[in-house]
Amino acid sequence: EVQLVESGGGLVQTGGSLRLSCAASGFTFDAYAIGWFRQAPGKEREGVSCIGSSGGSTYYADSVKGRFTISRDSAKNMVYLEMNSLKPEDTAVYYCAADWTGLCTVVAGIKPFRGMDYWGKGTLVTVSS
């Protein structure tokens, strides 16, 4: 059974940090790009960050560049999103998702969201002002 399980969300003050984790199972983890998306209340889902199958390529949305860092651990089938200098506008449900192409074209907005093959159920991040 394919599973993507996010964890690490919570309530944090402006300027604080959180590390989100995405635990993957049931598919060939190393072959897939893993992306992070978020959806704030009343807003559309947006791509936040992505790491390619090789781990050598990464993508960040302009809104998080310089504040968020994505990484993957193939030994543990995990992807992490380190979030620093958090702002109230970062408040959202964060989802991780897997793309069999190994590329970050969906997160980057080049391909539609349906291009992601597997999705987690999300973890809520709330940044208080």
C-alpha positions in Angstrom: 0.0 0.0 0.0 1.3 3.4 -1.0 1.5 5.9 1.8 2.8 9.4 2.3 2.5 10.6 5.9 3.2 14.2 6.9 4.2 15.2 10.4 5.7 18.1 12.2 3.1 20.8 11.8 1.9 22.9 14.7 1.5 26.4 16.1 4.5 28.7 16.0 5.1 32.4 16.4 6.2 34.7 13.6 9.9 34.2 13.1 9.9 30.7 14.4 10.9 27.5 12.8 9.3 24.1 12.1 10.6 20.9 10.4 8.0 19.0 8.4 8.6 15.3 7.6 7.1 13.1 4.9 7.4 9.4 5.4 7.0 7.4 2.2 6.3 3.7 1.8 4.9 1.3 -0.8 6.7 2.6 -3.9 10.2 3.0 -5.2 11.1 6.1 -3.2 14.4 6.8 -5.0 12.7 7.1 -8.4 10.2 9.7 -7.4 10.5 13.5 -7.0 8.9 14.5 -3.8 7.1 17.9 -3.5 5.6 20.0 -0.8 2.4 21.9 -1.5 0.3 24.0 0.7 -3.3 25.3 0.8 -4.4 28.2 3.0 -8.0 28.7 3.9 -9.9 30.2 1.0 -6.9 30.0 -1.3 -5.8 27.7 -4.1 -3.2 25.0 -3.5 0.3 26.1 -4.4 3.6 24.4 -4.9 6.2 25.2 -2.2 9.2 23.1 -2.7 10.4 19.9 -4.4 13.4 17.7 -4.5 14.2 15.5 -7.6 14.7 11.8 -7.6 18.4 12.1 -7.6 18.3 14.6 -4.8 20.5 16.9 -6.8 17.8 19.2 -8.0 15.6 21.3 -5.8 12.9 23.9 -6.4 11.5 26.6 -4.2 8.7 29.0 -4.7 9.7 32.6 -4.6 7.7 33.1 -1.5 9.8 30.7 0.5 13.2 30.9 -1.1 15.9 31.6 1.4 13.7 30.5 4.3 12.8 26.9 3.5 15.2 24.0 2.8 14.1 20.6 1.4 16.1 17.4 1.8 15.6 13.7 1.4 17.0 10.6 3.2 16.9 7.6 0.9 17.9 5.2 3.7 14.8 6.2 5.6 12.5 7.0 2.7 11.9 10.4 4.2 11.7 14.0 2.9 12.1 17.0 5.2 11.1 20.6 4.8 13.0 22.9 7.2 11.0 26.1 7.6 12.6 29.1 9.1 11.6 32.8 9.6 8.0 31.8 9.4 5.4 34.4 8.6 1.6 34.4 9.2 1.2 34.0 5.4 2.9 30.6 5.7 -0.2 29.4 7.6 -1.7 26.5 5.6 -2.1 22.7 5.4 1.1 21.3 4.0 1.0 18.2 1.8 3.7 16.1 0.4 3.3 14.3 -2.9 5.3 12.0 -5.2 5.9 12.3 -8.9 7.1 9.2 -10.8 8.9 11.3 -13.5 11.5 12.2 -10.9 11.2 15.9 -11.9 9.8 18.9 -10.1 7.7 20.1 -13.0 4.4 20.0 -11.1 5.6 21.9 -8.1 7.1 24.4 -10.4 3.8 25.0 -12.0 4.8 23.6 -15.4 2.4 20.7 -15.2 -1.0 20.5 -13.4 -1.5 19.0 -9.9 -2.9 15.8 -11.3 0.6 15.0 -12.5 1.5 14.0 -9.0 0.9 10.3 -8.4 0.5 10.0 -4.7 -0.5 12.5 -2.0 -0.4 12.6 1.8 -3.3 13.8 3.9 -1.5 17.0 5.1 -0.3 18.6 8.3 -1.4 22.0 9.5 1.0 24.8 10.1 -0.2 27.9 11.9 2.0 30.9 12.3 0.7 33.4 14.8 1.4 37.1 14.5 
